[in-house]
């Protein structure tokens, strides 16, 4: 079962572009991976093409050997671009192996420890601007079955919050808390935008609303500073989406900088790397809650790891998405009672329809975090992601 081709595809997803990888073999099987790297999609597509030089004619079943060789021969290893490209290749190879053996990927990872994965909602707030609009959307989302809500209430702030911005952020959190108290966890996202004293002030404010975590309060790059915030915070700290391998997680765990680890199956290099990090977090008695805001293949891959790993506790889930997601991707998971079901079909349980994908060609999108347009995350005709 030799690898014959690697073909990247890109599809506009409004917030960013999804980047998929199709790997084909000489026995007619193919597998899908995802390397969605927001706002640098064309760059990661080139990285996948370059990786192809290393893996063509390799046995598609030799997943670990291929992973190690690609990681070694990049030479300037690590980082978001090549680890995302390698993550997509890893997903596609597991998809092929599952299809070849007629079993879902979770069966190859040790079997299931659960049939469903508890989720929290992202993107539920699309279009909201005022506290009362956030509160209304929060109620609607909880009524759909979600038991956790994540959002960034900090507008266009960077490093510091003005008195007005601080007051507006607290008003937003207070409105949502009042709307859903006792029914859903509140998870506050900071997108790595503040300095240490501002992060501590924010954490102090959030403690009054029983917030379950403050996510990425500091820009990436200084885990000692993040550990300082954690020591001074009265609420838990979540981080790790911008760490790209098990090696990046060495100082993360050693510095005791966070209460929740958030590796991303795409950016950390694939399924086994996510599993390794989750198991390592378990050894530190820390929960692993994967970063998962991307597309359908990454979501499926994360679900398979979660199915086989008891230390994955919560999964980020996009509550709504572009209306063409359901035509681009056939997904074998459903949202039931606040959880996603685990796919039971061979492979990853997701198929990308190329002819539908090509109806939504690449569109450049810019980072919204500092433009005050964070809630413009979905088109007006967005649909529920999972029915």
C-alpha positions in Angstrom: 0.0 0.0 0.0 2.3 2.7 -1.3 1.7 6.4 -1.1 1.3 7.7 -4.7 0.2 11.4 -4.2 -0.4 14.2 -1.7 -2.8 16.9 -2.9 -3.7 19.9 -0.8 -7.0 21.6 -1.2 -8.3 24.9 0.2 -11.9 26.0 0.9 -13.2 29.3 2.1 -14.7 29.0 5.6 -15.5 32.7 6.2 -13.5 33.0 9.4 -10.5 31.5 7.7 -9.9 29.0 4.9 -9.9 25.3 5.6 -6.8 23.5 4.3 -7.3 19.8 3.6 -4.8 17.1 2.4 -5.8 14.1 0.3 -3.3 11.2 0.4 -3.8 8.5 -2.2 -2.3 5.0 -2.4 -1.7 2.4 -5.1 -4.5 0.1 -3.9 -7.1 2.8 -4.5 -7.6 3.9 -0.8 -7.3 7.5 0.1 -7.2 9.4 3.4 -8.0 13.0 4.5 -6.1 15.3 6.8 -6.4 18.9 7.7 -3.8 21.6 8.1 -5.9 24.7 8.6 -3.5 27.4 9.7 -5.5 30.5 10.0 -4.4 33.4 7.7 -1.4 31.5 6.4 -3.2 28.9 4.5 -1.2 29.1 1.2 2.1 28.8 3.2 1.1 25.5 4.8 -0.2 24.2 1.4 3.4 24.7 0.1 4.8 22.9 3.1 2.6 19.9 2.4 3.8 19.7 -1.2 7.4 19.8 0.0 6.7 17.0 2.5 5.4 15.0 -0.4 9.0 14.6 -1.8 9.9 12.6 1.4 6.9 10.3 1.5 6.0 9.3 -2.1 6.4 5.5 -2.5 6.5 4.9 1.2 4.3 2.3 2.8 1.2 4.2 4.0 0.9 2.0 7.0 4.3 3.0 8.5 2.8 6.0 10.2 5.4 6.4 13.0 8.4 5.9 10.8 7.1 8.4 8.2 6.3 10.9 11.0 9.8 10.6 12.4 11.5 10.9 9.0 9.5 13.9 7.9 10.2 15.6 11.3 13.9 14.8 11.0 14.3 15.9 7.3 12.6 19.3 7.7 15.8 20.1 9.6 14.4 23.5 10.9 11.8 21.4 12.7 8.9 22.5 14.7 6.7 25.6 14.4 3.2 26.0 13.2 3.8 25.6 9.4 5.6 22.3 9.2 3.9 20.8 12.3 0.5 21.6 10.7 1.6 20.0 7.4 2.9 17.0 9.3 -0.3 16.8 11.3 -2.4 16.7 8.1 -0.3 13.9 6.8 -0.6 12.0 10.0 -4.4 12.2 10.0 -4.6 11.1 6.4 -2.4 8.0 7.1 -4.5 7.0 10.1 -7.6 7.4 7.9 -6.1 5.1 5.3 -5.1 2.5 7.9 -8.5 2.5 9.4 -10.1 2.0 6.0 -7.7 -0.7 5.0 -8.4 -2.7 8.2 -12.1 -1.9 8.2 -12.1 -0.3 11.7 -12.5 3.3 13.1 -9.2 4.9 14.0 -10.0 4.9 17.8 -9.8 1.0 17.6 -6.2 1.4 16.5 -5.4 3.7 19.4 -6.4 1.2 22.1 -10.2 1.2 21.9 -12.9 3.4 23.3 -13.1 4.7 26.8 -16.3 6.6 26.0 -19.0 6.8 23.3 -19.5 10.5 23.4 -17.3 13.6 24.1 -18.6 16.5 26.3 -18.3 19.7 24.4 -18.4 23.4 25.0 -19.5 26.0 22.4 -17.4 28.5 20.4 -18.8 30.9 17.8 -22.2 30.9 19.6 -21.9 34.7 20.0 -21.7 35.4 16.2 -23.0 38.9 15.5 -23.5 40.0 19.1 -22.2 43.5 20.0 -24.0 44.5 23.3 -24.2 42.6 26.6 -27.9 41.9 26.2 -27.2 40.4 22.7 -24.6 38.1 24.2 -27.0 37.1 26.9 -29.8 36.2 24.5 -27.4 34.1 22.3 -26.1 32.4 25.4 -29.6 31.4 26.4 -30.3 30.1 22.9 -27.1 28.1 22.9 -27.7 26.5 26.3 -31.2 25.6 25.1 -29.6 23.6 22.3 -27.8 21.5 24.9 -24.4 23.1 25.3 -23.1 23.1 28.9 -20.1 25.4 28.3 -19.7 28.8 26.5 -16.4 30.3 25.4 -15.9 33.8 24.1 -13.5 36.8 24.1 -15.2 39.9 25.6 -12.2 42.2 25.2 -12.9 44.0 21.9 -9.8 45.3 20.2 -7.6 45.6 23.3 -3.9 44.8 23.3 -1.6 44.5 26.3 -3.8 46.8 28.5 -7.5 47.5 29.0 -8.7 51.0 29.2 -11.1 51.8 32.1 -14.0 51.9 29.6 -12.9 48.6 27.9 -12.6 46.9 31.3 -16.1 48.0 32.3 -17.5 46.8 28.9 -15.8 43.4 29.2 -17.2 42.9 32.7 -20.7 44.0 31.7 -20.6 41.4 28.9 -19.5 38.6 31.3 -22.0 39.6 33.9 -24.9 39.5 31.4 -24.0 36.1 30.2 -23.4 34.8 33.7 -26.9 36.0 34.8 -28.5 34.4 31.7 -27.0 30.9 32.2 -25.8 30.6 35.8 -26.3 27.0 36.9 -26.7 25.8 33.3 -23.3 26.3 31.6 -19.7 26.9 32.4 -18.2 30.2 31.4 -14.8 30.0 29.6 -13.1 33.3 28.8 -10.8 33.6 25.9 -8.1 36.3 25.8 -6.3 35.2 22.5 -2.9 35.9 24.0 -3.3 39.7 24.1 -2.4 41.1 27.6 0.6 41.8 29.8 1.0 40.3 33.3 -0.7 43.0 35.5 -3.6 43.3 33.1 -4.1 39.5 33.1 -4.1 39.4 36.9 -6.7 42.2 37.0 -8.9 40.4 34.5 -8.6 37.2 36.5 -9.6 39.0 39.7 -12.7 40.4 38.0 -13.7 37.1 36.5 -13.5 35.2 39.8 -16.7 36.9 40.9 -18.5 35.2 38.0 -17.2 31.7 38.8 -15.4 31.5 35.4 -14.0 28.0 34.7 -10.9 29.3 33.1 -9.1 32.2 31.5 -7.5 31.1 28.2 -4.2 32.4 26.9 -4.1 35.7 28.8 -0.5 36.4 27.6 1.1 36.4 24.2 2.9 33.1 23.5 6.7 32.8 24.1 7.2 33.3 27.9 5.9 30.4 30.0 7.6 31.8 33.1 5.4 34.9 32.8 2.3 32.7 32.3 3.3 30.8 35.4 3.4 34.1 37.3 -0.1 34.9 36.2 -1.3 31.4 37.2 0.2 31.8 40.7 -1.5 35.1 41.2 -4.9 34.2 39.5 -7.9 33.2 41.5 -9.3 31.2 38.6 -7.7 28.4 36.5 -5.5 29.2 33.5 -5.8 27.3 30.1 -3.1 27.5 27.4 -1.1 25.5 24.9 -2.7 25.9 21.5 0.4 27.6 20.2 2.8 24.9 21.3 3.6 22.6 18.4 5.0 19.3 19.7 5.7 17.2 22.7 9.1 19.0 23.0 7.3 22.4 23.3 5.3 20.9 26.1 8.4 20.1 28.2 8.7 23.6 29.6 4.9 24.0 29.7 4.6 21.2 32.3 7.9 22.0 34.1 6.9 25.6 34.6 3.5 24.8 36.0 2.1 27.6 33.9 -1.5 26.4 33.4 -4.3 24.2 34.8 -5.5 23.0 31.4 -3.4 21.9 28.4 -4.9 22.8 25.0 -2.9 21.1 22.2 -4.4 21.3 18.7 -4.4 18.0 16.7 -3.4 19.8 13.6 -0.7 22.2 14.9 0.9 19.7 17.3 1.6 17.2 14.5 -1.3 14.8 14.5 -3.2 12.1 16.5 -0.3 10.3 18.3 1.3 13.6 19.3 -2.0 14.8 20.7 -2.4 11.5 22.6 1.2 11.8 24.0 0.6 15.3 25.3 -2.8 14.3 26.8 -1.2 11.3 28.6 1.7 13.5 29.8 -0.9 16.0 31.2 -2.5 13.1 33.0 0.8 12.3 34.7 0.7 15.9 36.1 -3.0 15.6 37.1 -3.9 18.2 34.6 -6.8 17.9 32.2 -6.3 18.1 28.4 -9.0 20.1 26.6 -7.9 20.2 22.9 -8.1 23.4 20.9 -10.5 22.6 18.1 -11.9 25.6 16.2 -11.0 24.4 12.7 -12.7 22.2 10.1 -14.4 18.8 9.8 -11.3 16.6 9.4 -9.5 18.1 12.5 -12.7 17.7 14.5 -13.0 14.0 13.5 -9.3 13.3 14.3 -9.7 14.9 17.7 -12.8 12.9 18.4 -10.9 9.7 17.8 -8.1 10.6 20.2 -10.7 11.7 22.7 -12.5 8.3 22.3 -9.3 6.5 23.3 -8.0 8.8 26.0 -9.6 9.2 29.4 -7.7 12.5 30.1 -9.4 14.5 27.4 -12.1 16.2 29.4 -13.8 18.8 27.2 -13.8 19.5 23.5 -14.1 22.9 21.8 -16.9 22.7 19.3 -18.0 25.3 16.8 -21.7 25.8 17.6 -22.4 27.1 14.1 -20.6 27.3 10.8 -20.8 28.3 7.2 -23.9 26.7 5.5 -21.8 24.9 3.0 -19.9 22.8 5.6 -22.5 20.0 5.3 -22.1 19.9 1.5 -18.3 20.0 1.6 -17.9 17.4 4.3 -19.8 14.2 5.2 -19.3 13.9 9.0 -20.3 10.9 11.0 -20.8 12.6 14.3 -23.9 14.2 16.0 -24.4 16.6 18.8 -26.5 14.9 21.5 -27.1 16.2 25.1 -24.1 18.4 25.1 -21.7 15.9 23.6 -20.5 14.8 20.2 -20.9 11.1 19.3 -17.8 9.2 18.4 -17.6 8.0 14.7 -17.9 4.2 14.2 -17.2 3.9 10.5 -13.8 2.8 9.2 -11.1 5.5 9.2 -11.7 8.9 10.6 -15.3 9.0 9.6 -15.2 12.1 7.4 -15.2 12.5 3.6 -14.5 15.7 1.7 -16.4 16.3 -1.5 -13.9 18.0 -3.8 -16.5 19.2 -6.3 -18.4 21.0 -3.5 -15.1 22.3 -2.0 -14.2 23.9 -5.3 -17.4 26.0 -5.2 -15.8 28.0 -2.3 -12.4 29.0 -3.5 -9.7 30.6 -1.3 -10.4 34.0 0.1 -7.8 36.0 2.0 -9.0 36.7 5.6 -7.3 38.9 8.2 -6.9 38.5 11.9 -9.9 40.1 13.7 -8.6 40.1 17.2 -7.4 43.7 17.3 -9.9 45.2 14.9 -12.9 45.1 17.2 -14.7 42.6 14.8 -14.3 39.4 16.8 -17.9 38.5 16.7 -18.1 38.8 13.0 -17.0 35.2 12.9 -19.9 33.8 10.8 -22.0 34.9 7.8 -25.6 35.9 8.6 -26.9 32.6 7.1 -24.7 30.4 9.3 -26.1 27.0 10.3 -25.9 24.7 13.2 -22.7 22.7 12.8 -24.0 19.4 14.0 -27.6 18.3 13.9 
